[in-house]
């Protein structure tokens, strides 16, 4: 079911990154971001490898972006997909190793094509020309410098779509700070309420601290209101995603309470009931089954008990 979103509409205005470009600030951000590739600390792992010199860290990524696919996507939250679709760009590789990743050929096997930043800017403009409501950067953390550089090339060529930052939520606060005024809509996960489970199931080290620091930084940039245009599509704001896992492993109650207490009860939350065993979760003693109706009902109860007011709650599929 869809819970009504508290929001406000605005007239269509250029994204704020256009002003950053005109002021020369976007070029400064690109320079700062690319400098970090020589001793990479873009994500909380801070591997320190020289990606410009050909070294690879945990994410197995180098100097150039790797893209698995791009297309118009109709199955995001309604304010993201709208009527024409979200212009998703799926980046290859990841800063995590989720046992249950449904996109593991992309995220963990690195399936995709190496691109120049010019190629990436072409993709952004192609999606705009095809009628996308936004440019939706999926798993972008390890390619933030390349994304800002591509944006620097795309703006003078006419790119005016909002940027959506669609991530695992395992972020360095300093990287999120680079994106202030660059990203219009944050779409982060809050995957776990417990560090031990986050490490066991996804390989994330100290997940809750880094996730919460990042969410606070995102919230500080865009606030708790989801700003919509005249078509009901998000132009600015934040949607926190949380995937319900079997046996309560995601710590849904802890996550919902933290969001309400430390961000706002008005922040939009997508409480997702779409888990199924994939990758190494197949045959797993706990992850090897779907979420039960009772488990998802408990998650809905946690959402309500936290006092959260806005978001999207799914009907449980009994099949």
Protein Blocks (a to p, Z undefined) as FASTA:
>chain_A
ZZddddddddddddfklmmmmnommmmmmmmmmmmmmmcckbmnlnopafknopacfkop
afbccdfbdcddfkbcfklnmmnopaddddehjfbdcfklcklmmmmnopacdddfklmm
mmmmmmmmnopabdcdehkllmmmmmmmmmmmmmmnopabdcddddehiacfklmmmmgo
kambdcdddfbfcfklmmmmnopahklmmmmmmmmmmmmmnojbdcddfkopafbdcddd
ddddehhlnommmmmmmmmmmmofkbccddddfbccehjlnopaklmpccdfklmmmmmm
mmmmnopabdcdddddfZZ
